[in-house]
Amino acid sequence: MGLSFAIFYTVAGIPLGRIADSKSRRGLIAGGVAVWSLMTAFCGLAQQYWHFIIGRIGVGAGEAALSPAAYSLIADSFAPNRRATASVCTRWVFTLVPVLRFCWAVSW
């Protein structure tokens, strides 16, 4: 499952990065979150292994929309001397949230 996600996250990230530079980044983020959410639900409803693989491919493609659009928005929203801090905070949240979610799940 990890390989199908990683391949499509990587492959989809390149054209989505180009789209983030030329189209609505907020729309790209919204579309990516919608695909990500729908495909996550699809994974939960999977009846066969290949259904789950297709769901993971969709999750990877949906997640791939977030990073290029978010960093492009950061570049436009912050002065050059503040961009590094904003980028680090964004990356920190992407890392911290799954860790906190895991800790919360384990505590139940």
Buried (B, 14 or more C-beta within 10 A) or exposed (E): EEEBBEEBBEBBBEEBBEBBEEEEBEEBBEBBBEBBEBBBEBBEEBEEEEEBBBBBBBBBBBBBBBBBBBBBBBEEEBEEEEBEEBBEEBEEEEEEEEEEEEEEEEEE
